Amino acid sequence: MVRIDPTGRVLFRFSEPARGPVYLVGDFNNWDERSHPMIRRNDGSWQLALPLAPGKYAYKFLCRDGWYNDPEADDYEMNAWGSCDSAVRIGPATGGGPNATETHAAA
């Protein structure tokens, strides 16, 4: 799940039953598999907030069990390996929404 928090940061949440740690991986971090560890919440979900510029970003969640797409993503797009990535659009005016001005290429 992706939401915009009150400060304008993009809040990513992973709620699937999976063994941690969980990492947020996407084109915003050049698909670095360890640079964005998520924080485990008391309810068992994982969460991370990032300041992202307006645009469209592809992402996935990575844990010991493998790669996961976000079942509540704004969109999905095919990647170079023939599978899908989750995608989120960040709008310029409100910090969120479907009116992206720039697209960030998926790795």
Phi, psi and omega in degrees: 000141179232131177221163175260126180277172183300337179272359181092358177285153179269121184260115178260137179225131180245119186242006180289147175289111183208155177280132180274175004287163178243137179240143173266122186231134180189185181288344176290341176237023178058033178058033177286119188284355182229357187283341183231074176292140179270159182259129180283132178264165180300332181278002179093350177279170180240144186216149175204135177249134181231143171277110181243139176290159176305141179154189178244132184233134172269144181202165173211165173255137180238129176220184181299331181281349180127198182268140178230138168273161177276116181293347179247024182295154175300323186199173175225148178219148179289144177250180184293344182261008176083011175244177182260149170245152170288156178220144176231142177250129177248119182278155185284325188280316187253354186085002180198169177111176188272012185253062181292147179256350186214144176246134179259121185296139177282149178278000000 
